[in-house]
Amino acid sequence: MKIPSELFPKCEDDDNDMMMNLRSDDTFVQNAGWYAAQCRCENLVRRHEQQHVLYMEQGVGMNTPVIIKYPFWQYTSENPDAFYVCINKGGAYCPMEINDRAVCIGADIADILTALPEKV
């Protein structure tokens, strides 16, 4: 049950092992780059908020739902032309308020991607 070190992704800058940026311990990086990306995301959402939009959430759990999950639910609720998709093996669900404009798939993302035709 161990992962060989050669399978760890490496940083392109210094070849150190990469780590997931999860808010589970004191290594979560919410620095200037994080805030710049958040701003770009907010601007993208704002520019398209009343258009046909697909909000697709893949593997987002309840560690930090205020960053992706809850906003996607809210954006879908506020825009009648929006649609929400959740792919999560252990937690695919959405509020009843958007249920008619949502698909929740309780499966492993790798299995879903493998099942897609090559042309997609």
C-alpha positions in Angstrom: 0.0 0.0 0.0 2.9 2.4 -0.7 3.2 4.7 -3.7 6.6 4.6 -5.5 8.4 7.9 -5.2 8.9 8.0 -9.0 5.1 8.4 -9.4 5.0 11.6 -7.5 4.6 14.6 -9.8 7.6 16.9 -9.8 7.8 20.7 -9.8 9.1 22.1 -13.1 11.2 24.7 -11.3 13.2 22.7 -8.8 12.2 19.1 -9.4 10.8 18.7 -5.8 7.8 16.5 -5.2 4.5 18.3 -5.7 1.9 18.3 -3.0 -1.9 18.7 -3.2 -3.0 22.2 -2.1 -5.7 21.1 0.3 -7.0 23.0 3.3 -6.3 20.0 5.5 -3.2 21.2 7.3 -0.8 24.1 7.6 0.6 23.7 4.1 -2.4 25.2 2.2 -1.1 28.0 0.0 -3.4 31.0 -0.2 -0.8 33.5 -1.4 -0.8 36.3 -4.0 -1.0 33.7 -6.8 -4.0 32.1 -5.2 -5.8 35.5 -4.9 -4.9 36.5 -8.5 -6.4 33.2 -9.7 -9.5 33.8 -7.6 -9.9 37.3 -9.1 -9.6 35.8 -12.7 -12.3 33.2 -11.8 -14.6 35.8 -10.4 -14.2 38.0 -13.5 -14.9 35.0 -15.8 -18.1 34.2 -13.8 -19.2 37.8 -13.8 -18.7 38.2 -17.6 -20.9 35.1 -18.3 -23.3 35.1 -15.4 -26.4 35.5 -17.5 -25.4 33.3 -20.4 -25.7 29.6 -21.0 -23.1 28.3 -18.5 -22.1 24.8 -17.4 -20.7 24.7 -13.9 -18.9 21.4 -13.6 -17.5 20.2 -10.3 -15.2 17.2 -10.3 -14.2 15.6 -7.0 -15.0 18.5 -4.8 -15.7 17.4 -1.3 -16.8 19.2 1.8 -13.3 20.3 2.9 -13.9 23.9 1.6 -17.3 24.0 -0.1 -17.4 27.8 0.0 -14.7 27.9 -2.7 -16.4 25.9 -5.5 -19.5 23.9 -4.4 -21.7 26.5 -2.8 -20.9 29.3 -5.4 -21.7 26.9 -8.2 -25.0 26.1 -6.6 -25.7 29.8 -6.1 -24.7 30.7 -9.7 -26.9 27.9 -11.1 -29.8 29.0 -8.9 -29.6 32.6 -10.0 -29.2 31.9 -13.8 -32.1 30.1 -15.4 -29.7 29.3 -18.4 -27.1 27.6 -16.2 -26.6 23.9 -15.6 -24.7 22.2 -12.8 -22.8 18.9 -13.0 -21.2 17.1 -10.1 -18.9 14.1 -10.5 -17.9 12.7 -7.1 -17.6 9.1 -6.1 -18.6 9.7 -2.5 -20.6 12.8 -2.6 -22.6 13.6 -5.8 -25.6 15.7 -4.8 -27.1 19.2 -5.2 -29.9 21.2 -3.5 -33.5 20.6 -4.5 -33.7 24.1 -5.9 -31.5 23.3 -8.8 -32.3 19.6 -9.2 -34.1 20.2 -12.5 -30.9 21.8 -14.0 -28.4 19.4 -12.6 -26.8 16.0 -13.1 -25.0 14.4 -10.2 -22.8 11.4 -11.0 -21.6 9.2 -8.1 -18.6 7.7 -9.9 -14.9 7.8 -10.0 -13.7 10.6 -12.4 -11.1 8.3 -13.9 -13.8 5.8 -14.9 -15.9 8.6 -16.4 -13.0 9.9 -18.5 -12.0 6.4 -19.6 -15.6 5.7 -20.8 -15.7 8.8 -23.0 -15.1 8.3 -26.7 -11.7 9.5 -28.0 -13.4 12.4 -30.0 -14.8 14.1 -26.9 
